[in-house]
Amino acid sequence: MAKENSAAAKTELSTTKPKKKSKKSKKKRSTTASRNKVCTYNGHTLYIGKRGGCYYMAGNSREYVDRSYCSSCN
């Protein structure tokens, strides 16, 4: 009898599904939202790229300027 009970207990344990761990959501940071001062170049808002390049958007393309224009934006 004891063997039958232990076998039944094993099958019950194997049918239970493990709980999924909750994933923490990671928020993407905006390049200009975290800065206090917004820098401009000829009326265009300047952005800092992933590798530190300084640029503004001209239509659908990026126009790069010298990094010194973005140095005071940090």
mmJSON file of the N, C-alpha and C atoms, coordinates in Angstrom:
{"data_MODEL":{"atom_site":{
"group_PDB":["ATOM","ATOM","ATOM","ATOM","ATOM","ATOM","ATOM","ATOM","ATOM","ATOM","ATOM","ATOM","ATOM","ATOM","ATOM","ATOM","ATOM","ATOM","ATOM","ATOM","ATOM","ATOM","ATOM","ATOM","ATOM","ATOM","ATOM","ATOM","ATOM","ATOM","ATOM","ATOM","ATOM","ATOM","ATOM","ATOM","ATOM","ATOM","ATOM","ATOM","ATOM","ATOM","ATOM","ATOM","ATOM","ATOM","ATOM","ATOM","ATOM","ATOM","ATOM","ATOM","ATOM","ATOM","ATOM","ATOM","ATOM","ATOM","ATOM","ATOM","ATOM","ATOM","ATOM","ATOM","ATOM","ATOM","ATOM","ATOM","ATOM","ATOM","ATOM","ATOM","ATOM","ATOM","ATOM","ATOM","ATOM","ATOM","ATOM","ATOM","ATOM","ATOM","ATOM","ATOM","ATOM","ATOM","ATOM","ATOM","ATOM","ATOM","ATOM","ATOM","ATOM","ATOM","ATOM","ATOM","ATOM","ATOM","ATOM","ATOM","ATOM","ATOM","ATOM","ATOM","ATOM","ATOM","ATOM","ATOM","ATOM","ATOM","ATOM","ATOM","ATOM","ATOM","ATOM","ATOM","ATOM","ATOM","ATOM","ATOM","ATOM","ATOM","ATOM","ATOM","ATOM","ATOM","ATOM","ATOM","ATOM","ATOM","ATOM","ATOM","ATOM","ATOM","ATOM","ATOM","ATOM","ATOM","ATOM","ATOM","ATOM","ATOM","ATOM","ATOM","ATOM","ATOM","ATOM","ATOM","ATOM","ATOM","ATOM","ATOM","ATOM","ATOM","ATOM","ATOM","ATOM","ATOM","ATOM","ATOM","ATOM","ATOM","ATOM","ATOM","ATOM","ATOM","ATOM","ATOM","ATOM","ATOM","ATOM","ATOM","ATOM","ATOM","ATOM","ATOM","ATOM","ATOM","ATOM","ATOM","ATOM","ATOM","ATOM","ATOM","ATOM","ATOM","ATOM","ATOM","ATOM","ATOM","ATOM","ATOM","ATOM","ATOM","ATOM","ATOM","ATOM","ATOM","ATOM","ATOM","ATOM","ATOM","ATOM","ATOM","ATOM","ATOM","ATOM","ATOM","ATOM","ATOM","ATOM","ATOM","ATOM","ATOM","ATOM","ATOM","ATOM","ATOM","ATOM","ATOM","ATOM","ATOM"],
"id":[1,2,3,4,5,6,7,8,9,10,11,12,13,14,15,16,17,18,19,20,21,22,23,24,25,26,27,28,29,30,31,32,33,34,35,36,37,38,39,40,41,42,43,44,45,46,47,48,49,50,51,52,53,54,55,56,57,58,59,60,61,62,63,64,65,66,67,68,69,70,71,72,73,74,75,76,77,78,79,80,81,82,83,84,85,86,87,88,89,90,91,92,93,94,95,96,97,98,99,100,101,102,103,104,105,106,107,108,109,110,111,112,113,114,115,116,117,118,119,120,121,122,123,124,125,126,127,128,129,130,131,132,133,134,135,136,137,138,139,140,141,142,143,144,145,146,147,148,149,150,151,152,153,154,155,156,157,158,159,160,161,162,163,164,165,166,167,168,169,170,171,172,173,174,175,176,177,178,179,180,181,182,183,184,185,186,187,188,189,190,191,192,193,194,195,196,197,198,199,200,201,202,203,204,205,206,207,208,209,210,211,212,213,214,215,216,217,218,219,220,221,222],
"type_symbol":["N","C","C","N","C","C","N","C","C","N","C","C","N","C","C","N","C","C","N","C","C","N","C","C","N","C","C","N","C","C","N","C","C","N","C","C","N","C","C","N","C","C","N","C","C","N","C","C","N","C","C","N","C","C","N","C","C","N","C","C","N","C","C","N","C","C","N","C","C","N","C","C","N","C","C","N","C","C","N","C","C","N","C","C","N","C","C","N","C","C","N","C","C","N","C","C","N","C","C","N","C","C","N","C","C","N","C","C","N","C","C","N","C","C","N","C","C","N","C","C","N","C","C","N","C","C","N","C","C","N","C","C","N","C","C","N","C","C","N","C","C","N","C","C","N","C","C","N","C","C","N","C","C","N","C","C","N","C","C","N","C","C","N","C","C","N","C","C","N","C","C","N","C","C","N","C","C","N","C","C","N","C","C","N","C","C","N","C","C","N","C","C","N","C","C","N","C","C","N","C","C","N","C","C","N","C","C","N","C","C","N","C","C","N","C","C","N","C","C","N","C","C"],
"label_atom_id":["N","CA","C","N","CA","C","N","CA","C","N","CA","C","N","CA","C","N","CA","C","N","CA","C","N","CA","C","N","CA","C","N","CA","C","N","CA","C","N","CA","C","N","CA","C","N","CA","C","N","CA","C","N","CA","C","N","CA","C","N","CA","C","N","CA","C","N","CA","C","N","CA","C","N","CA","C","N","CA","C","N","CA","C","N","CA","C","N","CA","C","N","CA","C","N","CA","C","N","CA","C","N","CA","C","N","CA","C","N","CA","C","N","CA","C","N","CA","C","N","CA","C","N","CA","C","N","CA","C","N","CA","C","N","CA","C","N","CA","C","N","CA","C","N","CA","C","N","CA","C","N","CA","C","N","CA","C","N","CA","C","N","CA","C","N","CA","C","N","CA","C","N","CA","C","N","CA","C","N","CA","C","N","CA","C","N","CA","C","N","CA","C","N","CA","C","N","CA","C","N","CA","C","N","CA","C","N","CA","C","N","CA","C","N","CA","C","N","CA","C","N","CA","C","N","CA","C","N","CA","C","N","CA","C","N","CA","C","N","CA","C","N","CA","C","N","CA","C","N","CA","C","N","CA","C","N","CA","C"],
"label_alt_id":[null,null,null,null,null,null,null,null,null,null,null,null,null,null,null,null,null,null,null,null,null,null,null,null,null,null,null,null,null,null,null,null,null,null,null,null,null,null,null,null,null,null,null,null,null,null,null,null,null,null,null,null,null,null,null,null,null,null,null,null,null,null,null,null,null,null,null,null,null,null,null,null,null,null,null,null,null,null,null,null,null,null,null,null,null,null,null,null,null,null,null,null,null,null,null,null,null,null,null,null,null,null,null,null,null,null,null,null,null,null,null,null,null,null,null,null,null,null,null,null,null,null,null,null,null,null,null,null,null,null,null,null,null,null,null,null,null,null,null,null,null,null,null,null,null,null,null,null,null,null,null,null,null,null,null,null,null,null,null,null,null,null,null,null,null,null,null,null,null,null,null,null,null,null,null,null,null,null,null,null,null,null,null,null,null,null,null,null,null,null,null,null,null,null,null,null,null,null,null,null,null,null,null,null,null,null,null,null,null,null,null,null,null,null,null,null,null,null,null,null,null,null],
"label_comp_id":["MET","MET","MET","ALA","ALA","ALA","LYS","LYS","LYS","GLU","GLU","GLU","ASN","ASN","ASN","SER","SER","SER","ALA","ALA","ALA","ALA","ALA","ALA","ALA","ALA","ALA","LYS","LYS","LYS","THR","THR","THR","GLU","GLU","GLU","LEU","LEU","LEU","SER","SER","SER","THR","THR","THR","THR","THR","THR","LYS","LYS","LYS","PRO","PRO","PRO","LYS","LYS","LYS","LYS","LYS","LYS","LYS","LYS","LYS","SER","SER","SER","LYS","LYS","LYS","LYS","LYS","LYS","SER","SER","SER","LYS","LYS","LYS","LYS","LYS","LYS","LYS","LYS","LYS","ARG","ARG","ARG","SER","SER","SER","THR","THR","THR","THR","THR","THR","ALA","ALA","ALA","SER","SER","SER","ARG","ARG","ARG","ASN","ASN","ASN","LYS","LYS","LYS","VAL","VAL","VAL","CYS","CYS","CYS","THR","THR","THR","TYR","TYR","TYR","ASN","ASN","ASN","GLY","GLY","GLY","HIS","HIS","HIS","THR","THR","THR","LEU","LEU","LEU","TYR","TYR","TYR","ILE","ILE","ILE","GLY","GLY","GLY","LYS","LYS","LYS","ARG","ARG","ARG","GLY","GLY","GLY","GLY","GLY","GLY","CYS","CYS","CYS","TYR","TYR","TYR","TYR","TYR","TYR","MET","MET","MET","ALA","ALA","ALA","GLY","GLY","GLY","ASN","ASN","ASN","SER","SER","SER","ARG","ARG","ARG","GLU","GLU","GLU","TYR","TYR","TYR","VAL","VAL","VAL","ASP","ASP","ASP","ARG","ARG","ARG","SER","SER","SER","TYR","TYR","TYR","CYS","CYS","CYS","SER","SER","SER","SER","SER","SER","CYS","CYS","CYS","ASN","ASN","ASN"],
"label_asym_id":["A","A","A","A","A","A","A","A","A","A","A","A","A","A","A","A","A","A","A","A","A","A","A","A","A","A","A","A","A","A","A","A","A","A","A","A","A","A","A","A","A","A","A","A","A","A","A","A","A","A","A","A","A","A","A","A","A","A","A","A","A","A","A","A","A","A","A","A","A","A","A","A","A","A","A","A","A","A","A","A","A","A","A","A","A","A","A","A","A","A","A","A","A","A","A","A","A","A","A","A","A","A","A","A","A","A","A","A","A","A","A","A","A","A","A","A","A","A","A","A","A","A","A","A","A","A","A","A","A","A","A","A","A","A","A","A","A","A","A","A","A","A","A","A","A","A","A","A","A","A","A","A","A","A","A","A","A","A","A","A","A","A","A","A","A","A","A","A","A","A","A","A","A","A","A","A","A","A","A","A","A","A","A","A","A","A","A","A","A","A","A","A","A","A","A","A","A","A","A","A","A","A","A","A","A","A","A","A","A","A","A","A","A","A","A","A","A","A","A","A","A","A"],
"label_entity_id":["1","1","1","1","1","1","1","1","1","1","1","1","1","1","1","1","1","1","1","1","1","1","1","1","1","1","1","1","1","1","1","1","1","1","1","1","1","1","1","1","1","1","1","1","1","1","1","1","1","1","1","1","1","1","1","1","1","1","1","1","1","1","1","1","1","1","1","1","1","1","1","1","1","1","1","1","1","1","1","1","1","1","1","1","1","1","1","1","1","1","1","1","1","1","1","1","1","1","1","1","1","1","1","1","1","1","1","1","1","1","1","1","1","1","1","1","1","1","1","1","1","1","1","1","1","1","1","1","1","1","1","1","1","1","1","1","1","1","1","1","1","1","1","1","1","1","1","1","1","1","1","1","1","1","1","1","1","1","1","1","1","1","1","1","1","1","1","1","1","1","1","1","1","1","1","1","1","1","1","1","1","1","1","1","1","1","1","1","1","1","1","1","1","1","1","1","1","1","1","1","1","1","1","1","1","1","1","1","1","1","1","1","1","1","1","1","1","1","1","1","1","1"],
"label_seq_id":[1,1,1,2,2,2,3,3,3,4,4,4,5,5,5,6,6,6,7,7,7,8,8,8,9,9,9,10,10,10,11,11,11,12,12,12,13,13,13,14,14,14,15,15,15,16,16,16,17,17,17,18,18,18,19,19,19,20,20,20,21,21,21,22,22,22,23,23,23,24,24,24,25,25,25,26,26,26,27,27,27,28,28,28,29,29,29,30,30,30,31,31,31,32,32,32,33,33,33,34,34,34,35,35,35,36,36,36,37,37,37,38,38,38,39,39,39,40,40,40,41,41,41,42,42,42,43,43,43,44,44,44,45,45,45,46,46,46,47,47,47,48,48,48,49,49,49,50,50,50,51,51,51,52,52,52,53,53,53,54,54,54,55,55,55,56,56,56,57,57,57,58,58,58,59,59,59,60,60,60,61,61,61,62,62,62,63,63,63,64,64,64,65,65,65,66,66,66,67,67,67,68,68,68,69,69,69,70,70,70,71,71,71,72,72,72,73,73,73,74,74,74],
"pdbx_PDB_ins_code":[null,null,null,null,null,null,null,null,null,null,null,null,null,null,null,null,null,null,null,null,null,null,null,null,null,null,null,null,null,null,null,null,null,null,null,null,null,null,null,null,null,null,null,null,null,null,null,null,null,null,null,null,null,null,null,null,null,null,null,null,null,null,null,null,null,null,null,null,null,null,null,null,null,null,null,null,null,null,null,null,null,null,null,null,null,null,null,null,null,null,null,null,null,null,null,null,null,null,null,null,null,null,null,null,null,null,null,null,null,null,null,null,null,null,null,null,null,null,null,null,null,null,null,null,null,null,null,null,null,null,null,null,null,null,null,null,null,null,null,null,null,null,null,null,null,null,null,null,null,null,null,null,null,null,null,null,null,null,null,null,null,null,null,null,null,null,null,null,null,null,null,null,null,null,null,null,null,null,null,null,null,null,null,null,null,null,null,null,null,null,null,null,null,null,null,null,null,null,null,null,null,null,null,null,null,null,null,null,null,null,null,null,null,null,null,null,null,null,null,null,null,null],
"Cartn_x":[0.813,0.0,0.867,1.929,2.785,3.414,3.752,4.355,3.354,2.102,1.079,0.878,0.886,0.69,1.848,3.066,4.22,4.253,3.825,3.778,2.721,1.589,0.529,0.994,1.733,2.23,3.22,4.052,5.022,4.32,3.27,2.571,1.839,1.342,0.675,1.668,2.877,3.884,4.354,4.454,4.959,3.926,2.654,1.639,1.466,2.005,1.863,2.845,2.376,3.221,3.999,5.263,6.031,5.548,5.61,5.182,6.236,5.768,6.696,7.15,8.42,8.951,8.531,8.186,7.804,9.055,8.973,10.102,9.932,11.011,10.971,11.089,10.247,10.299,11.411,12.129,13.201,12.714,12.828,12.403,13.582,13.323,14.36,14.461,15.659,15.862,15.968,15.318,15.387,16.688,17.236,18.516,18.389,17.23,17.095,16.214,15.409,14.46,15.154,16.313,16.977,17.843,17.974,18.828,17.997,18.612,17.924,17.921,19.031,19.171,19.045,18.237,18.08,18.963,19.887,20.796,20.246,20.514,20.064,21.221,21.065,22.037,21.243,21.327,20.567,19.068,18.546,17.122,16.701,17.635,17.342,17.753,16.945,17.289,18.411,19.422,20.56,20.325,20.79,20.691,22.088,22.272,23.536,23.283,24.046,23.889,24.479,24.338,24.806,26.313,27.056,28.509,29.038,28.139,28.579,28.552,28.074,27.983,26.889,27.107,26.153,25.505,24.167,23.481,22.119,21.537,20.151,19.465,18.151,17.384,17.011,17.358,16.984,16.135,14.821,13.93,14.056,14.43,14.6,16.06,16.966,18.386,18.997,20.117,20.849,21.966,22.056,23.137,24.038,25.28,26.195,26.925,27.109,27.859,28.968,29.839,30.948,30.416,31.096,30.661,30.667,31.429,31.505,30.149,29.294,27.964,27.088,27.349,26.556,27.219,28.409,29.122,28.418,27.756,27.066,25.684,25.238,23.916,23.94,25.093,25.183,24.817],
"Cartn_y":[-1.179,0.0,1.259,1.236,2.407,2.727,1.671,1.903,2.549,2.17,2.746,4.22,4.575,5.973,6.853,6.34,7.14,7.314,6.323,6.433,7.445,7.454,8.408,9.825,9.977,11.297,11.823,10.96,11.381,11.863,11.179,11.604,12.92,13.129,14.397,15.547,15.336,16.387,16.716,15.721,15.963,16.672,16.621,17.277,18.755,19.178,20.586,21.418,22.55,23.408,24.375,24.585,25.555,26.976,27.825,29.209,29.973,30.832,31.637,32.824,33.174,34.328,35.588,36.6,37.856,38.583,39.136,39.86,41.341,41.973,43.407,44.097,45.07,45.78,46.813,46.885,47.868,49.011,50.207,51.372,51.916,52.253,52.867,54.335,54.806,56.202,57.031,58.132,59.06,59.843,60.245,60.932,62.365,62.992,64.389,64.581,63.619,63.795,63.905,63.262,63.267,64.505,65.347,66.526,67.748,68.621,69.834,70.877,71.023,72.061,71.435,72.044,71.559,72.42,71.791,72.524,72.544,73.627,73.769,74.19,73.93,74.34,74.815,76.102,76.71,76.412,76.454,76.235,74.785,73.853,72.416,71.885,71.004,70.36,69.368,69.433,68.527,67.26,66.15,64.846,64.258,63.39,62.685,61.218,60.675,59.288,58.304,57.021,55.942,56.009,56.4,56.434,57.843,58.767,60.103,61.132,60.771,61.731,62.755,63.977,65.058,65.362,65.329,65.52,66.158,66.636,67.092,66.451,66.378,65.74,66.777,66.488,67.326,66.461,66.534,65.64,64.244,63.292,61.899,61.521,62.484,62.169,62.913,62.432,63.04,63.901,65.105,66.002,66.13,65.641,65.638,66.966,67.409,68.63,68.272,69.223,68.996,68.679,67.787,67.367,68.508,69.525,70.638,71.346,71.265,71.858,71.114,69.834,69.034,68.912,69.439,69.255,69.97,71.092,71.81,71.231,70.253,69.649,68.529,68.021,66.863,67.172],
"Cartn_z":[0.0,0.0,0.0,0.743,0.847,-0.502,-1.257,-2.563,-3.505,-3.433,-4.302,-3.975,-2.698,-2.3,-2.754,-2.649,-3.044,-4.566,-5.3,-6.757,-7.18,-6.481,-6.783,-6.451,-5.376,-4.983,-6.014,-6.568,-7.573,-8.839,-9.272,-10.477,-10.244,-9.031,-8.731,-8.769,-8.264,-8.259,-9.673,-10.512,-11.857,-12.737,-12.385,-13.207,-12.852,-11.698,-11.346,-12.163,-12.646,-13.478,-12.591,-12.908,-12.114,-12.409,-11.391,-11.57,-12.358,-13.247,-14.028,-13.2,-13.366,-12.662,-13.408,-12.664,-13.314,-13.773,-14.965,-15.522,-15.245,-14.867,-14.644,-16.0,-16.217,-17.487,-17.446,-18.544,-18.643,-19.519,-18.998,-19.756,-20.546,-21.775,-22.585,-22.221,-22.144,-21.799,-23.062,-23.032,-24.148,-24.053,-25.205,-25.193,-24.711,-24.87,-24.476,-23.248,-22.877,-21.778,-20.428,-20.268,-18.976,-18.769,-19.762,-19.659,-19.283,-18.518,-18.096,-19.208,-19.897,-20.907,-22.294,-23.134,-24.499,-25.391,-26.066,-26.941,-28.361,-29.05,-30.439,-31.316,-32.601,-33.613,-34.815,-35.121,-36.226,-36.119,-34.91,-34.696,-34.616,-34.718,-34.639,-33.269,-32.686,-31.419,-31.639,-30.781,-30.899,-30.092,-30.634,-29.983,-29.873,-28.88,-28.715,-29.012,-29.927,-30.343,-29.359,-29.662,-28.798,-28.567,-29.595,-29.488,-29.246,-28.882,-28.497,-29.6,-30.771,-31.864,-31.607,-32.064,-31.864,-33.21,-33.262,-34.532,-34.332,-35.422,-35.44,-36.629,-36.569,-37.638,-38.687,-39.928,-41.061,-41.983,-41.792,-42.539,-41.972,-42.821,-42.386,-42.186,-42.3,-42.165,-40.98,-40.551,-39.442,-40.008,-39.493,-39.848,-38.628,-38.76,-37.628,-37.526,-36.275,-35.988,-35.007,-34.744,-33.821,-32.423,-31.74,-30.4,-29.394,-29.65,-28.707,-28.563,-29.566,-29.468,-28.464,-28.253,-27.313,-25.947,-25.781,-24.511,-23.363,-23.612,-22.542,-22.25,-23.013,-22.825,-21.789,-21.459,-20.56,-19.171],
"occupancy":[1.0,1.0,1.0,1.0,1.0,1.0,1.0,1.0,1.0,1.0,1.0,1.0,1.0,1.0,1.0,1.0,1.0,1.0,1.0,1.0,1.0,1.0,1.0,1.0,1.0,1.0,1.0,1.0,1.0,1.0,1.0,1.0,1.0,1.0,1.0,1.0,1.0,1.0,1.0,1.0,1.0,1.0,1.0,1.0,1.0,1.0,1.0,1.0,1.0,1.0,1.0,1.0,1.0,1.0,1.0,1.0,1.0,1.0,1.0,1.0,1.0,1.0,1.0,1.0,1.0,1.0,1.0,1.0,1.0,1.0,1.0,1.0,1.0,1.0,1.0,1.0,1.0,1.0,1.0,1.0,1.0,1.0,1.0,1.0,1.0,1.0,1.0,1.0,1.0,1.0,1.0,1.0,1.0,1.0,1.0,1.0,1.0,1.0,1.0,1.0,1.0,1.0,1.0,1.0,1.0,1.0,1.0,1.0,1.0,1.0,1.0,1.0,1.0,1.0,1.0,1.0,1.0,1.0,1.0,1.0,1.0,1.0,1.0,1.0,1.0,1.0,1.0,1.0,1.0,1.0,1.0,1.0,1.0,1.0,1.0,1.0,1.0,1.0,1.0,1.0,1.0,1.0,1.0,1.0,1.0,1.0,1.0,1.0,1.0,1.0,1.0,1.0,1.0,1.0,1.0,1.0,1.0,1.0,1.0,1.0,1.0,1.0,1.0,1.0,1.0,1.0,1.0,1.0,1.0,1.0,1.0,1.0,1.0,1.0,1.0,1.0,1.0,1.0,1.0,1.0,1.0,1.0,1.0,1.0,1.0,1.0,1.0,1.0,1.0,1.0,1.0,1.0,1.0,1.0,1.0,1.0,1.0,1.0,1.0,1.0,1.0,1.0,1.0,1.0,1.0,1.0,1.0,1.0,1.0,1.0,1.0,1.0,1.0,1.0,1.0,1.0,1.0,1.0,1.0,1.0,1.0,1.0],
"B_iso_or_equiv":[0.0,0.0,0.0,0.0,0.0,0.0,0.0,0.0,0.0,0.0,0.0,0.0,0.0,0.0,0.0,0.0,0.0,0.0,0.0,0.0,0.0,0.0,0.0,0.0,0.0,0.0,0.0,0.0,0.0,0.0,0.0,0.0,0.0,0.0,0.0,0.0,0.0,0.0,0.0,0.0,0.0,0.0,0.0,0.0,0.0,0.0,0.0,0.0,0.0,0.0,0.0,0.0,0.0,0.0,0.0,0.0,0.0,0.0,0.0,0.0,0.0,0.0,0.0,0.0,0.0,0.0,0.0,0.0,0.0,0.0,0.0,0.0,0.0,0.0,0.0,0.0,0.0,0.0,0.0,0.0,0.0,0.0,0.0,0.0,0.0,0.0,0.0,0.0,0.0,0.0,0.0,0.0,0.0,0.0,0.0,0.0,0.0,0.0,0.0,0.0,0.0,0.0,0.0,0.0,0.0,0.0,0.0,0.0,0.0,0.0,0.0,0.0,0.0,0.0,0.0,0.0,0.0,0.0,0.0,0.0,0.0,0.0,0.0,0.0,0.0,0.0,0.0,0.0,0.0,0.0,0.0,0.0,0.0,0.0,0.0,0.0,0.0,0.0,0.0,0.0,0.0,0.0,0.0,0.0,0.0,0.0,0.0,0.0,0.0,0.0,0.0,0.0,0.0,0.0,0.0,0.0,0.0,0.0,0.0,0.0,0.0,0.0,0.0,0.0,0.0,0.0,0.0,0.0,0.0,0.0,0.0,0.0,0.0,0.0,0.0,0.0,0.0,0.0,0.0,0.0,0.0,0.0,0.0,0.0,0.0,0.0,0.0,0.0,0.0,0.0,0.0,0.0,0.0,0.0,0.0,0.0,0.0,0.0,0.0,0.0,0.0,0.0,0.0,0.0,0.0,0.0,0.0,0.0,0.0,0.0,0.0,0.0,0.0,0.0,0.0,0.0,0.0,0.0,0.0,0.0,0.0,0.0],
"pdbx_formal_charge":[null,null,null,null,null,null,null,null,null,null,null,null,null,null,null,null,null,null,null,null,null,null,null,null,null,null,null,null,null,null,null,null,null,null,null,null,null,null,null,null,null,null,null,null,null,null,null,null,null,null,null,null,null,null,null,null,null,null,null,null,null,null,null,null,null,null,null,null,null,null,null,null,null,null,null,null,null,null,null,null,null,null,null,null,null,null,null,null,null,null,null,null,null,null,null,null,null,null,null,null,null,null,null,null,null,null,null,null,null,null,null,null,null,null,null,null,null,null,null,null,null,null,null,null,null,null,null,null,null,null,null,null,null,null,null,null,null,null,null,null,null,null,null,null,null,null,null,null,null,null,null,null,null,null,null,null,null,null,null,null,null,null,null,null,null,null,null,null,null,null,null,null,null,null,null,null,null,null,null,null,null,null,null,null,null,null,null,null,null,null,null,null,null,null,null,null,null,null,null,null,null,null,null,null,null,null,null,null,null,null,null,null,null,null,null,null,null,null,null,null,null,null],
"auth_seq_id":[1,1,1,2,2,2,3,3,3,4,4,4,5,5,5,6,6,6,7,7,7,8,8,8,9,9,9,10,10,10,11,11,11,12,12,12,13,13,13,14,14,14,15,15,15,16,16,16,17,17,17,18,18,18,19,19,19,20,20,20,21,21,21,22,22,22,23,23,23,24,24,24,25,25,25,26,26,26,27,27,27,28,28,28,29,29,29,30,30,30,31,31,31,32,32,32,33,33,33,34,34,34,35,35,35,36,36,36,37,37,37,38,38,38,39,39,39,40,40,40,41,41,41,42,42,42,43,43,43,44,44,44,45,45,45,46,46,46,47,47,47,48,48,48,49,49,49,50,50,50,51,51,51,52,52,52,53,53,53,54,54,54,55,55,55,56,56,56,57,57,57,58,58,58,59,59,59,60,60,60,61,61,61,62,62,62,63,63,63,64,64,64,65,65,65,66,66,66,67,67,67,68,68,68,69,69,69,70,70,70,71,71,71,72,72,72,73,73,73,74,74,74],
"auth_comp_id":["MET","MET","MET","ALA","ALA","ALA","LYS","LYS","LYS","GLU","GLU","GLU","ASN","ASN","ASN","SER","SER","SER","ALA","ALA","ALA","ALA","ALA","ALA","ALA","ALA","ALA","LYS","LYS","LYS","THR","THR","THR","GLU","GLU","GLU","LEU","LEU","LEU","SER","SER","SER","THR","THR","THR","THR","THR","THR","LYS","LYS","LYS","PRO","PRO","PRO","LYS","LYS","LYS","LYS","LYS","LYS","LYS","LYS","LYS","SER","SER","SER","LYS","LYS","LYS","LYS","LYS","LYS","SER","SER","SER","LYS","LYS","LYS","LYS","LYS","LYS","LYS","LYS","LYS","ARG","ARG","ARG","SER","SER","SER","THR","THR","THR","THR","THR","THR","ALA","ALA","ALA","SER","SER","SER","ARG","ARG","ARG","ASN","ASN","ASN","LYS","LYS","LYS","VAL","VAL","VAL","CYS","CYS","CYS","THR","THR","THR","TYR","TYR","TYR","ASN","ASN","ASN","GLY","GLY","GLY","HIS","HIS","HIS","THR","THR","THR","LEU","LEU","LEU","TYR","TYR","TYR","ILE","ILE","ILE","GLY","GLY","GLY","LYS","LYS","LYS","ARG","ARG","ARG","GLY","GLY","GLY","GLY","GLY","GLY","CYS","CYS","CYS","TYR","TYR","TYR","TYR","TYR","TYR","MET","MET","MET","ALA","ALA","ALA","GLY","GLY","GLY","ASN","ASN","ASN","SER","SER","SER","ARG","ARG","ARG","GLU","GLU","GLU","TYR","TYR","TYR","VAL","VAL","VAL","ASP","ASP","ASP","ARG","ARG","ARG","SER","SER","SER","TYR","TYR","TYR","CYS","CYS","CYS","SER","SER","SER","SER","SER","SER","CYS","CYS","CYS","ASN","ASN","ASN"],
"auth_asym_id":["A","A","A","A","A","A","A","A","A","A","A","A","A","A","A","A","A","A","A","A","A","A","A","A","A","A","A","A","A","A","A","A","A","A","A","A","A","A","A","A","A","A","A","A","A","A","A","A","A","A","A","A","A","A","A","A","A","A","A","A","A","A","A","A","A","A","A","A","A","A","A","A","A","A","A","A","A","A","A","A","A","A","A","A","A","A","A","A","A","A","A","A","A","A","A","A","A","A","A","A","A","A","A","A","A","A","A","A","A","A","A","A","A","A","A","A","A","A","A","A","A","A","A","A","A","A","A","A","A","A","A","A","A","A","A","A","A","A","A","A","A","A","A","A","A","A","A","A","A","A","A","A","A","A","A","A","A","A","A","A","A","A","A","A","A","A","A","A","A","A","A","A","A","A","A","A","A","A","A","A","A","A","A","A","A","A","A","A","A","A","A","A","A","A","A","A","A","A","A","A","A","A","A","A","A","A","A","A","A","A","A","A","A","A","A","A","A","A","A","A","A","A"],
"auth_atom_id":["N","CA","C","N","CA","C","N","CA","C","N","CA","C","N","CA","C","N","CA","C","N","CA","C","N","CA","C","N","CA","C","N","CA","C","N","CA","C","N","CA","C","N","CA","C","N","CA","C","N","CA","C","N","CA","C","N","CA","C","N","CA","C","N","CA","C","N","CA","C","N","CA","C","N","CA","C","N","CA","C","N","CA","C","N","CA","C","N","CA","C","N","CA","C","N","CA","C","N","CA","C","N","CA","C","N","CA","C","N","CA","C","N","CA","C","N","CA","C","N","CA","C","N","CA","C","N","CA","C","N","CA","C","N","CA","C","N","CA","C","N","CA","C","N","CA","C","N","CA","C","N","CA","C","N","CA","C","N","CA","C","N","CA","C","N","CA","C","N","CA","C","N","CA","C","N","CA","C","N","CA","C","N","CA","C","N","CA","C","N","CA","C","N","CA","C","N","CA","C","N","CA","C","N","CA","C","N","CA","C","N","CA","C","N","CA","C","N","CA","C","N","CA","C","N","CA","C","N","CA","C","N","CA","C","N","CA","C","N","CA","C","N","CA","C","N","CA","C","N","CA","C","N","CA","C","N","CA","C"],
"pdbx_PDB_model_num":[1,1,1,1,1,1,1,1,1,1,1,1,1,1,1,1,1,1,1,1,1,1,1,1,1,1,1,1,1,1,1,1,1,1,1,1,1,1,1,1,1,1,1,1,1,1,1,1,1,1,1,1,1,1,1,1,1,1,1,1,1,1,1,1,1,1,1,1,1,1,1,1,1,1,1,1,1,1,1,1,1,1,1,1,1,1,1,1,1,1,1,1,1,1,1,1,1,1,1,1,1,1,1,1,1,1,1,1,1,1,1,1,1,1,1,1,1,1,1,1,1,1,1,1,1,1,1,1,1,1,1,1,1,1,1,1,1,1,1,1,1,1,1,1,1,1,1,1,1,1,1,1,1,1,1,1,1,1,1,1,1,1,1,1,1,1,1,1,1,1,1,1,1,1,1,1,1,1,1,1,1,1,1,1,1,1,1,1,1,1,1,1,1,1,1,1,1,1,1,1,1,1,1,1,1,1,1,1,1,1,1,1,1,1,1,1,1,1,1,1,1,1]
}}}
